[in-house]
């Protein structure tokens, strides 16, 4: 398990190494903040590309082919004499593997000397980096640990992080042997004589008693970080390699707030057949949050509550036995839940419209939500509802349903409504709030009329509860019921008319994700979605199920799904550890996608004093804190959307950075250039000065020079 996320530790090591080691020179020098990845055809560097993309780090991949050798002088130096790269990665260590001749190697070394560029090498042989080799190579799981010499700096990495070498093929350096005084390589035209650079090698990562990683300082001033193992995209151990951002987001949504959730017939919680969130549940979570922060400093978790206002009417009507309020009764089922799906013999929900037989009835062909059948099977596109089609489900009377609403009835008949309205000591504002439609009607096949009803009544409920004007409330982005309506142009147009231009997606449906860049939202098109320009914000599903309030309930469903996969029943501890590992992998890749849960998961019913949601978050936070002390926080939907849009705008600016190094080796200034076409707009370019961050403004298509105090080499980070 640890091997899946140890890349965060490599992150700290690599950051220190790729940072420019400025050196005095006879004249000032300009160095572009770009990372060169030197590799060879067929070598998998997915682990680098995925990570660099995650951090928005500028990089250039060059695959060296001996049949068409590179001119390294032209590669490394621009015609104006500026340096093209502030650091480089060799994966594998091609300078010692016969690919480069001595002239090319010396050109690279000279570049390092003149610019201070540092390097990182993978699959280095111990003798190449000043170590005696242990002749035994292996990919077995042996515990790894950092040494006191590991250059963690201000990275926030925990030096005692538990690491595993599982799946990492390595030929380590011999532990206990004195470091060699030279770093020797033999290859190409120096296969006989070799190149023997004076060096000092300091182990930074041990695998058992042997050496897995070392920091090399050469006699001529060059510096390099070398790992004795290889990496590849299949090994998640190597993800998270180049850090930029030292803050993580963990945002959890609890859909269906104010509604009651029915349990499965055979999965009651004691005598309870359904569950609706209570005020004590919410208050317990506020207390728990304070305790979580006390236990894990720099941790501030805020839960988001997408709500359905009709649930208040249902509660009030039952509690007060009054007809003064009248919940709307609208069928909220998805098409697959209708009897028609079975009686008509439908079979296209998972195959998609494109693969649905033409002989299937129209209802069947219009009832799809294809997932795809794996990497070897093309994804079938989901069906887009024909504009203007469908039958209104909501009655006309729903338009004036709010005419009978009375805040006094709400607060008298529903403790949850009273909790929100009173907001005593800001308790209600201890949560984020957003729309989930009024009655939870599935929007895949609905009309504009139904969508209008659903959002207008919920907006009116937000106003009467006092939520609409609060900073904790999101007005521009929402969660649709069952992640529906995102291929219904009528529904999307209705939401947009009400100033909602964003909705959460579901990452288990690939067609709801940006296939080009997972760090950006998917923007709808009329051809695919029936509407142009609506934003779908990616969201992860979890293994905490919507109709479960206790670990016992959840594990029955979980084991029904995964018993054969795991070869037996799992415990709640097993589930939580798997979830923590999965979530942490995404966090370390700087995925900001929120996570989906439901209101029933907030229940505290089993005598432990903890909800399923508390257990899940505690497991994730504990896993993160094993490896990093980064601040951990949450963002409401509107702010998440703004963060995604900010990144999208920044990447559209095509920013590049170059630093000016004076003759005394100090960095004097930084120039930011936008490679995009000029359009009169401004780009916000993030900078790092020491341990803090700032930004500067540059015209799109232009450049700007900045001289912030404490300037140090840094690649732009995400937020």
C-alpha positions as CSV (number, residue, x, y, z in Angstrom):
1,X,0.0,0.0,0.0
2,X,2.7,2.5,0.9
3,X,4.4,2.1,-2.5
4,X,1.3,3.5,-4.1
5,X,1.8,6.9,-2.6
6,X,5.5,7.2,-1.7
7,X,5.9,9.5,-4.7
8,X,5.1,12.4,-2.4
9,X,8.4,11.7,-0.6
10,X,10.3,11.6,-3.9
11,X,8.6,15.0,-4.6
12,X,10.5,16.7,-1.8
13,X,13.8,15.2,-2.9
14,X,13.4,16.0,-6.6
15,X,12.2,19.6,-5.9
16,X,15.4,20.4,-4.1
17,X,17.4,18.9,-6.8
18,X,15.7,20.5,-9.8
19,X,15.8,23.9,-8.2
20,X,18.5,26.0,-9.9
21,X,21.8,26.1,-8.0
22,X,22.8,29.6,-9.1
23,X,26.5,30.0,-9.7
24,X,28.7,33.1,-10.3
25,X,29.6,33.7,-13.9
26,X,31.4,36.3,-16.0
27,X,28.2,37.7,-17.3
28,X,24.5,37.8,-16.4
29,X,22.5,34.8,-17.5
30,X,18.9,34.2,-18.3
31,X,17.5,30.8,-17.5
32,X,14.1,29.6,-18.6
33,X,12.1,27.8,-15.9
34,X,11.5,24.6,-17.9
35,X,12.4,21.0,-17.1
36,X,14.0,18.8,-19.8
37,X,13.0,15.2,-19.7
38,X,15.6,13.1,-21.6
39,X,14.5,9.6,-22.4
40,X,14.6,7.1,-25.2
41,X,12.0,5.6,-27.6
42,X,9.8,3.0,-25.9
43,X,10.7,4.1,-22.3
44,X,7.6,4.8,-20.3
45,X,7.6,8.2,-18.6
46,X,3.9,8.4,-17.8
47,X,4.8,8.9,-14.1
48,X,6.6,12.1,-15.0
49,X,4.1,13.4,-17.5
50,X,1.1,12.8,-15.2
51,X,2.7,14.6,-12.3
52,X,4.0,17.5,-14.3
53,X,0.6,18.0,-15.8
54,X,-1.0,17.9,-12.4
55,X,1.2,20.7,-11.1
56,X,1.0,22.8,-14.3
57,X,4.8,22.6,-14.5
58,X,6.4,23.5,-17.9
59,X,8.4,20.7,-19.3
60,X,9.9,19.4,-22.6
61,X,10.2,15.8,-23.5
62,X,13.1,14.8,-25.8
63,X,13.4,11.1,-26.8
64,X,17.0,10.5,-27.9
65,X,17.5,8.3,-30.9
66,X,21.1,7.3,-31.7
67,X,20.1,7.0,-35.4
68,X,19.3,10.7,-35.4
69,X,21.5,12.2,-32.7
70,X,20.7,15.5,-31.1
71,X,22.7,18.7,-31.2
72,X,22.8,19.2,-27.5
73,X,24.2,22.7,-27.8
74,X,21.2,23.8,-29.8
75,X,18.8,21.9,-27.5
76,X,20.2,23.5,-24.3
77,X,21.0,27.0,-25.4
78,X,18.7,29.5,-27.2
79,X,20.2,31.6,-30.1
80,X,20.3,34.7,-27.8
81,X,22.5,32.9,-25.3
82,X,19.8,32.2,-22.7
83,X,19.6,28.8,-21.1
84,X,16.5,26.7,-22.1
85,X,16.2,24.6,-19.0
86,X,16.6,25.1,-15.2
87,X,17.0,21.3,-14.6
88,X,16.7,18.0,-16.4
89,X,15.6,14.4,-15.7
90,X,17.2,11.4,-17.3
91,X,14.9,8.4,-17.3
92,X,16.7,6.1,-17.8
93,X,20.2,7.3,-17.1
94,X,21.0,7.6,-20.7
95,X,24.5,9.2,-20.3
96,X,25.8,5.9,-19.0
97,X,23.9,3.4,-21.2
98,X,25.6,3.8,-24.6
99,X,23.2,6.4,-26.1
100,X,25.5,9.4,-25.8
101,X,29.1,9.9,-26.9
102,X,31.7,11.6,-24.8
103,X,31.2,15.0,-26.6
104,X,27.5,15.0,-25.9
105,X,28.0,14.0,-22.2
106,X,30.6,16.8,-21.7
107,X,28.2,19.3,-23.4
108,X,25.5,18.4,-20.8
109,X,28.0,18.6,-17.9
110,X,29.3,22.0,-19.2
111,X,25.7,23.3,-19.3
112,X,25.2,22.3,-15.7
113,X,28.4,24.0,-14.7
114,X,27.5,27.3,-16.5
115,X,23.9,27.5,-15.4
116,X,23.7,25.7,-12.1
117,X,21.0,23.3,-13.5
118,X,20.6,20.2,-11.4
119,X,19.6,16.8,-12.6
120,X,17.6,13.7,-11.5
121,X,18.5,10.3,-12.8
122,X,16.4,7.1,-12.7
123,X,17.7,3.6,-13.2
124,X,21.2,4.7,-12.4
125,X,23.8,2.0,-11.7
126,X,25.5,2.5,-8.3
127,X,29.0,2.9,-9.8
128,X,27.7,5.7,-12.0
129,X,26.9,7.7,-8.9
130,X,29.7,6.9,-6.5
131,X,28.5,3.8,-4.9
132,X,29.5,0.1,-4.6
133,X,26.9,-2.1,-6.2
134,X,25.0,-4.8,-4.4
135,X,24.9,-7.5,-7.1
136,X,21.4,-8.6,-6.1
137,X,18.6,-6.9,-8.0
138,X,15.0,-7.2,-7.0
139,X,11.5,-5.7,-7.2
140,X,10.4,-7.4,-3.9
141,X,8.7,-5.3,-1.2
142,X,11.5,-4.2,1.2
143,X,10.9,-1.3,3.5
144,X,12.5,2.0,2.5
145,X,13.3,5.0,4.7
146,X,14.8,8.4,4.3
147,X,18.1,9.3,5.8
148,X,18.9,12.4,7.8
149,X,20.6,13.8,4.7
150,X,17.4,13.8,2.6
151,X,16.9,17.4,1.4
152,X,13.3,17.8,2.5
153,X,13.7,21.5,3.3
154,X,10.3,23.2,3.7
155,X,8.5,20.6,1.7
156,X,6.3,19.5,4.6
157,X,7.2,15.9,4.0
158,X,7.3,13.7,7.1
159,X,10.8,12.3,7.4
160,X,9.6,9.1,9.0
161,X,7.1,8.4,6.2
162,X,6.5,4.6,5.7
163,X,7.8,3.6,2.3
164,X,7.6,0.4,0.3
165,X,9.7,-0.7,-2.7
166,X,7.1,-3.1,-4.0
167,X,7.1,-3.2,-7.8
168,X,10.2,-1.0,-8.2
169,X,13.0,-3.0,-9.9
170,X,16.3,-1.9,-8.5
171,X,20.0,-2.7,-8.3
172,X,20.9,-0.9,-5.1
173,X,24.1,0.5,-3.8
174,X,25.8,-1.6,-1.1
175,X,24.9,-0.4,2.3
176,X,27.8,0.0,4.8
177,X,30.4,0.3,2.0
178,X,32.4,3.6,1.9
179,X,31.3,5.9,-0.9
180,X,33.6,5.9,-4.0
181,X,35.6,9.0,-4.8
182,X,34.6,8.9,-8.4
183,X,31.4,8.5,-10.4
184,X,32.3,6.4,-13.4
185,X,30.5,5.8,-16.6
186,X,31.5,3.7,-19.7
187,X,29.5,3.9,-22.9
188,X,29.6,4.7,-26.6
189,X,33.0,6.0,-27.6
190,X,34.3,5.9,-24.0
191,X,33.4,2.3,-23.4
192,X,37.1,1.3,-22.7
193,X,38.5,4.3,-20.9
194,X,35.3,5.6,-19.3
195,X,34.6,9.0,-17.8
196,X,35.6,9.3,-14.1
197,X,34.3,12.4,-12.5
198,X,35.3,13.2,-8.9
199,X,32.2,13.1,-6.7
200,X,30.9,12.8,-3.2
201,X,27.8,10.6,-2.9
202,X,25.5,10.9,0.2
203,X,22.7,8.3,0.6
204,X,19.2,9.9,1.0
205,X,17.0,6.8,0.6
206,X,17.6,3.3,2.0
207,X,16.0,0.1,0.9
208,X,16.6,-2.3,3.8
209,X,20.3,-2.0,4.5
210,X,21.1,-0.9,1.0
211,X,21.0,2.4,-0.9
212,X,18.1,3.3,-3.2
213,X,18.7,7.0,-3.7
214,X,21.7,9.3,-3.3
215,X,22.6,12.9,-3.6
216,X,25.7,13.4,-5.7
217,X,28.0,16.5,-5.6
218,X,30.6,16.5,-8.3
219,X,34.1,18.0,-8.0
220,X,33.3,20.5,-10.7
221,X,30.2,21.8,-8.8
222,X,27.5,19.9,-10.5
223,X,24.7,18.3,-8.4
224,X,22.4,15.4,-9.1
225,X,19.9,13.2,-7.4
226,X,20.0,9.6,-8.5
227,X,17.6,6.6,-7.9
228,X,18.8,3.1,-8.4
229,X,15.3,2.0,-9.5
230,X,13.2,2.5,-12.6
231,X,9.7,3.9,-12.8
232,X,6.8,3.6,-15.1
233,X,3.2,4.7,-15.5
234,X,1.9,1.4,-14.2
235,X,3.7,2.0,-10.9
236,X,1.8,4.6,-8.9
237,X,4.8,4.6,-6.6
238,X,6.4,7.1,-8.9
239,X,3.5,9.5,-9.2
240,X,3.7,12.9,-7.4
241,X,7.3,13.5,-8.4
242,X,7.6,17.2,-8.9
243,X,5.7,19.2,-6.3
244,X,4.6,22.7,-6.7
245,X,1.7,23.2,-4.4
246,X,1.9,22.5,-0.7
247,X,-1.7,22.5,0.1
248,X,-4.3,19.8,-0.4
249,X,-8.1,19.9,-0.9
250,X,-10.5,17.5,0.6
251,X,-14.1,18.4,-0.1
252,X,-17.0,16.0,0.6
253,X,-20.6,16.5,-0.6
254,X,-23.5,15.0,1.2
255,X,-26.4,15.0,-1.3
256,X,-30.1,14.8,-0.5
257,X,-30.1,17.0,2.7
258,X,-33.6,17.5,4.1
259,X,-34.9,14.3,2.4
260,X,-35.2,10.9,4.1
261,X,-33.4,8.0,2.6
262,X,-35.0,4.5,2.6
263,X,-32.8,1.6,3.6
264,X,-32.9,-1.7,1.7
265,X,-35.5,-4.0,3.1
266,X,-33.0,-6.4,4.6
267,X,-30.7,-3.6,5.8
268,X,-32.6,-1.8,8.5
269,X,-30.7,0.1,11.2
270,X,-32.3,-1.4,14.3
271,X,-36.0,-0.5,13.9
272,X,-35.3,2.3,11.4
273,X,-36.4,1.7,7.8
274,X,-35.2,5.1,6.7
275,X,-33.0,7.9,7.9
276,X,-33.2,11.7,7.8
277,X,-30.4,13.8,9.1
278,X,-30.9,15.4,12.6
279,X,-29.7,18.5,14.3
280,X,-27.6,16.5,16.8
281,X,-25.9,14.8,13.9
282,X,-24.8,18.2,12.5
283,X,-23.8,19.5,15.9
284,X,-21.7,16.4,16.5
285,X,-19.9,16.9,13.2
286,X,-19.0,20.4,14.2
287,X,-17.5,19.2,17.5
288,X,-15.8,16.4,15.6
289,X,-14.3,18.9,13.2
290,X,-12.7,20.9,16.0
291,X,-11.3,17.8,17.5
292,X,-9.9,16.8,14.1
293,X,-8.1,20.1,13.7
294,X,-6.7,19.7,17.2
295,X,-5.4,16.2,16.4
296,X,-4.1,17.1,12.9
297,X,-3.0,20.8,12.8
298,X,-3.4,22.6,9.5
299,X,-6.6,20.6,8.9
300,X,-9.8,22.4,8.3
301,X,-12.6,20.3,6.8
302,X,-16.0,21.7,5.9
303,X,-18.7,19.4,4.6
304,X,-21.0,20.6,1.7
305,X,-24.7,19.9,2.0
306,X,-26.5,19.9,-1.4
307,X,-30.1,20.2,-0.4
308,X,-33.7,19.4,-1.6
309,X,-36.2,21.9,-0.1
310,X,-39.1,19.6,-0.7
311,X,-37.8,17.5,2.2
312,X,-38.7,20.4,4.6
313,X,-42.3,20.4,3.3
314,X,-42.5,16.7,3.8
315,X,-41.3,16.9,7.4
316,X,-43.5,19.9,8.3
317,X,-46.6,18.3,6.8
318,X,-46.0,15.1,8.9
319,X,-45.0,16.8,12.1
320,X,-47.7,19.5,12.2
321,X,-50.4,17.3,10.4
322,X,-51.2,20.4,8.4
323,X,-52.3,21.0,4.9
324,X,-50.9,24.5,5.0
325,X,-47.8,23.2,3.3
326,X,-48.1,20.7,0.4
327,X,-45.0,18.8,-0.7
328,X,-44.9,18.4,-4.5
329,X,-45.2,14.9,-5.7
330,X,-43.0,14.3,-8.8
331,X,-41.7,11.0,-10.0
332,X,-38.0,11.2,-9.3
333,X,-36.9,7.9,-10.9
334,X,-34.4,7.5,-13.6
335,X,-35.6,5.8,-16.8
336,X,-33.9,2.5,-15.8
337,X,-36.1,2.4,-12.7
338,X,-39.4,2.6,-14.6
339,X,-41.3,-0.6,-15.2
340,X,-41.2,0.2,-18.9
341,X,-37.5,-0.7,-19.0
342,X,-38.3,-4.3,-18.0
343,X,-41.6,-4.7,-19.8
344,X,-40.2,-3.3,-23.1
345,X,-37.1,-5.5,-22.8
346,X,-34.7,-2.6,-22.7
347,X,-31.0,-3.4,-22.6
348,X,-29.2,-0.2,-23.5
349,X,-28.4,1.5,-20.2
350,X,-24.8,0.3,-20.1
351,X,-24.2,0.0,-23.8
352,X,-25.2,3.4,-25.0
353,X,-27.4,4.6,-27.8
354,X,-24.8,3.9,-30.5
355,X,-24.7,0.2,-29.6
356,X,-28.4,0.0,-28.9
357,X,-30.2,-2.2,-31.5
358,X,-32.4,-0.2,-33.9
359,X,-35.2,-2.6,-33.1
360,X,-35.4,-1.5,-29.5
361,X,-38.3,0.8,-28.7
362,X,-37.7,4.6,-28.6
363,X,-37.9,4.5,-24.8
364,X,-35.1,2.0,-24.6
365,X,-32.9,3.9,-27.1
366,X,-33.4,7.0,-25.0
367,X,-32.6,5.3,-21.7
368,X,-28.8,5.0,-21.7
369,X,-25.8,6.1,-19.7
370,X,-22.9,4.1,-21.1
371,X,-19.8,3.6,-18.9
372,X,-17.8,1.7,-21.5
373,X,-16.4,-1.8,-20.9
374,X,-12.8,-1.1,-20.2
375,X,-9.7,0.2,-22.0
376,X,-10.1,-2.1,-25.0
377,X,-13.7,-1.2,-25.7
378,X,-14.5,2.2,-27.1
379,X,-16.9,4.3,-24.9
380,X,-20.4,4.5,-26.2
381,X,-21.6,8.1,-25.9
382,X,-24.5,8.8,-23.7
383,X,-27.8,9.8,-25.2
384,X,-28.5,13.5,-25.6
385,X,-32.2,14.2,-25.2
386,X,-33.8,15.8,-28.3
387,X,-34.5,19.5,-27.5
388,X,-38.1,20.2,-26.7
389,X,-39.1,16.6,-26.2
390,X,-40.6,15.0,-23.1
391,X,-43.8,15.4,-21.0
392,X,-44.1,17.6,-18.0
393,X,-44.1,15.5,-14.8
394,X,-44.6,18.4,-12.3
395,X,-48.1,19.7,-12.0
396,X,-49.0,23.3,-13.0
397,X,-49.9,23.9,-9.4
398,X,-46.2,23.5,-8.4
399,X,-45.5,26.9,-9.9
400,X,-47.3,28.5,-6.9
401,X,-46.5,26.0,-4.3
402,X,-44.5,28.6,-2.3
403,X,-47.7,30.7,-1.8
404,X,-48.5,28.7,1.3
405,X,-45.0,28.7,2.7
406,X,-44.7,30.1,6.2
407,X,-41.4,30.4,8.0
408,X,-43.1,29.9,11.4
409,X,-44.5,26.5,10.2
410,X,-41.0,25.6,8.9
411,X,-39.2,26.3,12.2
412,X,-42.0,24.7,14.2
413,X,-42.3,21.6,12.2
414,X,-38.7,20.8,11.2
415,X,-35.8,21.1,13.6
416,X,-33.4,21.1,10.6
417,X,-35.1,24.1,9.1
418,X,-35.0,25.9,12.5
419,X,-31.3,25.0,12.8
420,X,-30.6,26.7,9.4
421,X,-32.7,29.7,10.0
422,X,-31.5,30.4,13.5
423,X,-27.8,29.8,12.6
424,X,-27.0,30.0,16.3
425,X,-23.4,30.8,16.9
426,X,-22.9,30.3,13.1
427,X,-23.5,26.6,13.4
428,X,-25.3,26.4,10.0
429,X,-22.5,28.3,8.5
430,X,-20.1,25.6,9.7
431,X,-21.2,23.8,6.5
432,X,-21.3,24.7,2.8
433,X,-24.7,24.6,1.1
434,X,-25.8,24.2,-2.5
435,X,-28.7,23.2,-4.7
436,X,-29.7,19.6,-5.4
437,X,-33.1,20.5,-7.0
438,X,-36.3,20.8,-5.0
439,X,-37.7,17.3,-5.0
440,X,-34.8,15.2,-6.4
441,X,-36.4,14.7,-9.8
442,X,-34.1,13.0,-12.3
443,X,-33.3,15.5,-15.0
444,X,-32.1,13.2,-17.8
445,X,-35.4,13.3,-19.7
446,X,-37.3,16.2,-18.2
447,X,-38.7,19.3,-19.9
448,X,-37.7,22.9,-19.4
449,X,-40.9,23.3,-17.3
450,X,-39.9,20.7,-14.8
451,X,-36.3,22.0,-14.5
452,X,-37.7,25.5,-13.9
453,X,-39.9,24.2,-11.1
454,X,-37.1,22.3,-9.5
455,X,-34.6,25.1,-9.4
456,X,-37.0,28.0,-8.8
457,X,-38.6,26.3,-5.8
458,X,-35.2,25.4,-4.3
459,X,-34.0,29.0,-4.8
460,X,-37.1,30.2,-3.0
461,X,-36.4,27.8,-0.2
462,X,-32.8,29.0,0.1
463,X,-34.1,32.5,0.4
464,X,-36.7,31.8,3.1
465,X,-34.1,29.8,5.1
466,X,-31.7,32.7,4.9
467,X,-29.1,30.7,3.0
468,X,-29.2,32.6,-0.3
469,X,-27.3,35.6,1.1
470,X,-24.7,33.7,3.1
471,X,-21.1,33.2,2.1
472,X,-21.4,29.5,2.8
473,X,-23.9,29.1,-0.1
474,X,-23.1,28.4,-3.7
475,X,-25.3,30.0,-6.3
476,X,-23.4,29.3,-9.6
477,X,-22.6,25.6,-9.3
478,X,-24.9,22.8,-8.1
479,X,-25.3,19.0,-7.8
480,X,-28.0,17.5,-10.0
481,X,-29.9,14.4,-8.7
482,X,-28.2,11.2,-9.7
483,X,-25.8,13.3,-11.7
484,X,-28.6,13.7,-14.3
485,X,-29.5,16.2,-16.9
486,X,-26.0,16.8,-18.1
487,X,-27.0,15.6,-21.6
488,X,-30.3,17.3,-21.6
489,X,-30.0,20.7,-23.4
490,X,-33.5,21.8,-22.1
491,X,-32.4,21.2,-18.5
492,X,-29.0,22.9,-18.9
493,X,-30.6,25.9,-20.6
494,X,-33.0,26.2,-17.7
495,X,-30.3,26.1,-15.2
496,X,-28.3,28.7,-17.1
497,X,-31.3,31.0,-17.2
498,X,-31.2,30.9,-13.4
499,X,-27.5,31.8,-13.4
500,X,-26.3,28.3,-12.7
501,X,-23.6,27.4,-15.2
502,X,-21.9,24.5,-13.5
503,X,-22.8,21.2,-12.0
504,X,-20.8,18.3,-10.4
505,X,-20.2,15.3,-12.5
506,X,-19.4,11.7,-11.7
507,X,-15.9,10.4,-12.6
508,X,-17.3,6.8,-13.0
509,X,-18.9,8.1,-16.2
510,X,-16.0,9.0,-18.4
511,X,-18.1,11.0,-20.8
512,X,-18.7,13.5,-18.0
513,X,-14.9,14.2,-17.7
514,X,-12.5,16.3,-19.6
515,X,-10.6,13.6,-21.6
516,X,-7.8,16.0,-22.6
517,X,-7.0,17.4,-19.1
518,X,-8.5,15.9,-16.0
519,X,-7.6,19.1,-14.1
520,X,-10.1,21.1,-16.1
521,X,-13.8,21.0,-16.2
522,X,-15.7,19.5,-19.2
523,X,-17.5,22.2,-21.1
524,X,-20.7,21.0,-22.8
525,X,-21.4,21.3,-26.5
526,X,-24.7,21.4,-28.3
527,X,-23.8,18.4,-30.3
528,X,-23.0,16.2,-27.3
529,X,-25.1,17.7,-24.6
530,X,-27.7,19.8,-26.3
531,X,-26.3,23.0,-24.9
532,X,-23.0,25.0,-25.3
533,X,-20.9,26.3,-22.5
534,X,-22.2,24.6,-19.3
535,X,-19.4,23.4,-17.1
536,X,-19.2,19.9,-15.5
537,X,-16.9,19.9,-12.5
538,X,-15.4,16.4,-11.9
539,X,-16.4,14.6,-8.7
540,X,-15.2,11.2,-7.3
541,X,-17.6,8.6,-6.1
542,X,-16.8,6.8,-2.9
543,X,-17.4,3.3,-1.4
544,X,-19.7,4.9,1.2
545,X,-23.1,4.1,-0.2
546,X,-26.1,6.5,-0.3
547,X,-28.5,4.2,1.6
548,X,-26.2,3.3,4.5
549,X,-25.9,4.9,7.9
550,X,-23.9,2.2,9.8
551,X,-20.7,0.3,9.0
552,X,-22.7,-3.0,9.1
553,X,-25.1,-1.8,6.4
554,X,-22.3,-0.5,4.2
555,X,-20.2,-3.6,4.5
556,X,-23.0,-5.9,3.5
557,X,-23.3,-4.0,0.2
558,X,-19.5,-3.7,-0.2
559,X,-18.9,-7.4,0.3
560,X,-21.7,-8.2,-2.1
561,X,-19.8,-6.2,-4.7
562,X,-16.2,-7.2,-3.9
563,X,-16.3,-10.6,-2.1
564,X,-15.1,-12.5,-5.2
565,X,-12.6,-9.8,-6.1
566,X,-10.9,-9.9,-2.7
567,X,-11.4,-13.6,-2.1
568,X,-13.5,-13.1,1.0
569,X,-15.3,-10.6,3.2
570,X,-13.7,-7.3,4.1
571,X,-14.0,-5.3,7.3
572,X,-14.9,-1.6,7.6
573,X,-11.2,-1.1,8.5
574,X,-10.2,-2.8,5.2
575,X,-12.6,-0.5,3.2
576,X,-11.4,2.6,4.9
577,X,-7.7,1.8,4.3
578,X,-8.4,1.2,0.6
579,X,-10.4,4.4,0.3
580,X,-7.7,6.4,2.1
581,X,-5.0,5.0,-0.2
582,X,-7.2,5.8,-3.3
583,X,-8.0,9.3,-2.2
584,X,-4.5,10.2,-1.2
585,X,-3.2,9.1,-4.6
586,X,-5.5,11.7,-6.2
587,X,-4.7,14.4,-3.6
588,X,-1.0,14.0,-4.3
589,X,-1.6,14.5,-8.0
590,X,-3.4,17.7,-7.0
591,X,-6.8,16.5,-8.2
592,X,-9.2,19.0,-6.6
593,X,-12.3,17.0,-7.4
594,X,-14.8,16.7,-4.5
595,X,-16.1,13.4,-3.2
596,X,-19.6,12.1,-3.2
597,X,-21.5,10.9,-0.2
598,X,-25.1,11.3,1.0
599,X,-27.1,12.6,3.9
600,X,-27.7,9.2,5.4
601,X,-23.9,8.8,5.8
602,X,-24.0,11.6,8.5
603,X,-26.1,9.5,10.9
604,X,-24.6,8.5,14.3
605,X,-26.5,5.4,15.1
606,X,-24.2,2.5,16.1
607,X,-23.1,3.6,19.6
608,X,-19.6,4.5,18.5
609,X,-20.3,8.2,18.4
610,X,-19.1,8.3,14.8
611,X,-20.7,8.5,11.5
612,X,-19.5,6.8,8.3
613,X,-18.4,10.2,7.1
614,X,-16.3,10.8,10.2
615,X,-14.6,7.4,9.8
616,X,-13.9,8.0,6.1
617,X,-12.4,11.5,6.6
618,X,-10.3,10.4,9.6
619,X,-8.8,7.6,7.6
620,X,-7.9,9.9,4.7
621,X,-6.4,12.6,6.9
622,X,-4.4,10.0,8.9
623,X,-3.0,8.6,5.7
624,X,-2.0,12.0,4.4
625,X,-0.4,12.9,7.7
626,X,1.9,9.9,7.5
627,X,3.5,11.5,4.6
628,X,3.0,15.3,4.6
629,X,2.1,18.1,6.9
630,X,0.6,20.2,4.1
631,X,-2.4,22.3,5.0
632,X,-5.7,20.5,4.2
633,X,-8.9,22.4,3.6
634,X,-12.2,22.3,1.7
635,X,-13.8,24.7,-0.8
636,X,-17.5,25.2,-1.5
637,X,-18.7,24.5,-5.0
638,X,-18.6,28.0,-6.3
639,X,-15.0,28.4,-5.0
640,X,-14.0,25.1,-6.5
641,X,-15.4,26.2,-9.8
642,X,-13.5,29.4,-9.6
643,X,-10.3,27.5,-8.9
644,X,-10.9,25.3,-12.0
645,X,-11.6,28.4,-14.1
646,X,-8.5,30.1,-12.8
647,X,-6.3,27.2,-13.8
648,X,-8.1,27.0,-17.2
649,X,-7.4,30.7,-17.8
650,X,-3.8,30.4,-16.7
651,X,-3.2,27.4,-19.0
652,X,-4.9,29.3,-21.9
653,X,-2.3,32.0,-21.3
654,X,0.5,29.6,-22.1
655,X,2.8,31.1,-19.4
656,X,6.6,30.6,-19.4
657,X,9.1,31.9,-16.9
658,X,12.7,33.0,-17.1
659,X,15.0,34.1,-14.3
660,X,17.9,36.6,-14.5
661,X,21.0,35.5,-12.7
662,X,23.6,38.2,-11.9
663,X,27.3,37.8,-12.2
664,X,27.5,37.1,-8.4
665,X,25.1,34.2,-8.7
666,X,22.1,35.9,-7.2
667,X,18.7,35.9,-8.9
668,X,17.8,39.5,-9.8
669,X,14.5,39.3,-11.6
670,X,12.0,37.1,-13.3
671,X,10.2,37.6,-16.7
672,X,6.9,36.0,-17.4
673,X,5.8,35.6,-21.0
674,X,2.4,34.6,-22.4
675,X,2.6,32.5,-25.5
676,X,-1.0,32.9,-26.3
677,X,-2.4,35.3,-28.9
678,X,-3.0,38.8,-27.6
679,X,-6.6,39.7,-27.0
680,X,-6.4,42.6,-24.6
681,X,-7.0,40.5,-21.4
682,X,-4.6,40.0,-18.5
683,X,-3.1,36.8,-17.1
684,X,-2.4,36.2,-13.5
685,X,1.0,34.5,-13.2
686,X,1.7,32.7,-9.9
687,X,5.2,33.2,-8.3
688,X,7.0,31.6,-5.4
689,X,9.2,33.8,-3.2
690,X,10.9,31.8,-0.5
691,X,8.2,29.9,1.4
692,X,5.3,32.2,0.3
693,X,3.5,32.8,-2.9
694,X,2.4,35.8,-4.9
695,X,1.4,36.6,-8.4
696,X,2.1,39.1,-11.1
697,X,-0.1,40.4,-14.0
698,X,0.9,39.9,-17.6
699,X,-1.0,40.9,-20.8
700,X,-2.1,37.9,-22.8
701,X,0.4,37.6,-25.6
702,X,2.9,39.8,-23.8
703,X,5.5,39.7,-21.1
704,X,6.2,41.3,-17.7
705,X,9.3,41.6,-15.6
706,X,9.1,41.2,-11.8
707,X,11.5,41.7,-9.0
708,X,9.8,40.3,-5.8
709,X,11.8,40.1,-2.7
710,X,13.1,36.7,-1.7
711,X,12.8,35.4,-5.3
712,X,13.8,31.8,-5.7
713,X,13.4,29.3,-8.5
714,X,10.0,27.9,-8.7
715,X,7.5,26.5,-11.2
716,X,4.0,27.9,-11.1
717,X,1.6,26.1,-8.7
718,X,-2.1,25.5,-9.2
719,X,-4.0,27.7,-6.8
